C-alpha cells in the first residue's frame, strides 16, 4: 500500500494544483478578515451560513477535493499508466485505499488550515468552536474525496460532472429542498459542526451527531466500496 | 518435453465487441512455452486480445485461462505474468531504478535490490538507472519498462509492440534476450505489426486479421499452407534473356519477367519442382547461376497475401 500511496502523492503534487488550492483555501480567510473588520459585522448564524456552509463546506472544500481526488485515478487512466498497478498481484482495495488516503493527505491540510484560521478569526480564538469547524471541514474533505475518487474511475469527464454536482446538488438543491439535505455532504459537515459545539452553533434542521456519524460512515464506505468494485470490473486501458 | 506440450494460455471462443464494433471474433488458440508472435496490422484486434489474455479487459464471450485459472479478476496470477503494454507513458518524475524497484515491491519480490540489479542489467541500462525517466529516449523508456516487466522473474511474458522506438542495436539485444528467456522455459507472447520482428524470434505465429485468427503455427507451416499462391523467385545469371526463354517452358513456371537490372523474376506455384528443374536447365544451357532467392519468403508477404484475401 505504501508504494501506491507515495506514488499517488508524487503524482498529485502538481504545481498548478497547489496554486489553485492555496488561492481557494485563502478565500474564506480573506472574507472572514474583511467582514469582521467592517462596522456591520455579521452574526454567528449569518457567518455560519455564508462562510462555513456556503464557502468552506459547500464550495471551496468540494472544489479543492475535486481537483485532487478525481486526478487520483483519472490521470493514470488518461496516460495509461494505471495498468502498472492493476497488473500487480495485489487486491484492488490495496490500490483504491492508498489513493484515497493520498487525496485526503493533500487536500486535508489545506482545508484544515483554511477552516482553522477562518474560525479562529470569526470566534476570536474560541478553541471548541474552532475545533468543531476544522473537524467538520476535514470530515467533508474525506467524504468528498471518497465520492470524487469513485467519480474519477467512472468517467473521463469527472471534473465536469463534479462541478455540476457541486453547483446543482450541494449548492442549489440542498439549500432549498429539505429532503436533499439528508443526502448532502455539505449538510453532513454542518451537522458535524453543530454536533461538536452545540453551545456556539444553534440547532437547526440538521442531523444529530450520532446520526451524522452513521451517515458519514455509510457515505464514505459506500463510495469506497463502489470505487473498489469499479476497479475490479472496468477495462483498464 | 512435457512442459512444452502443456498449453500455458488457452483462449477459447473469445469475442469482444464495443457497441456494434466487433474487435475480436470467436478466436481460439493455445500458447505453449517458447516465443509466440501475435501478428496483424494495426487495428486487427491484437491489443484487445492481449488485454483479454492479461485480464485487463473483459471478454464479451468465451474464456481465457492462464495456467488453468481465469485471467480476469485474478490478481495473484500476476506473480507469474509480466506484461508490457503498448503504451509508452512512464512516470517522468521517477528515476529508472526507482520505477523498477516500485514494480518489484508491488509484485512481492523478496530480494528486491538483487532483482532490480538483475532486471536493469538484462536490459543494459545500469548507467542510466539513476536518471529521471522523463529524460530518457523512447528506446530507453521501453527498455526500462521491460526491466520492470522482468523484475519479478515471471513465467509468462506478454509484450505488446515492445520494440517501438528501439534502434537496430537495441533490437538485436532485445531479440537475443527474448531467446535467452525462452530457452529458460518461459512462455513469451510478442505482439507486433512489424513482421520482421516476429519472424526473427517467434517459434509460432498467430495471424490476427479483422479480429479473427487467420492462421497459426510455425512460420514455414503457414507458408506451406499457402502453397496455392504463386511465389516470386529472383534469379541472377550471366545470360538472363536466354535463361528466361528457357525457363518459361518449365512446367513449374507460370510467368517470367526480366527486370531492367538484368535479374529474372520467376513466378511459380511449385517452388519445390522449380528448385530442382532450374539448376538442371541452367547446367544444360551452360548458363551460370549467380543467385537464386525467394522474393516473398517472409512473413510480410504471407501477411500481405492473407490481408488481401
Interface residues (C-beta under 8 A of the other chain):
Chain A: X3 X4 X7 X10 X11 X79 X80 X81 X83 X84 X85 X86 X87 X88 X89 X90 X91 X92 X232 X233 X235 X236 X237
Chain B: X51 X54 X56 X57 X58 X73 X75 X76 X77 X78 X79 X81 X83 X85 X87 X89 X90 X91 X93 X94 X102 X103 X105 X106 X107 X108 X148
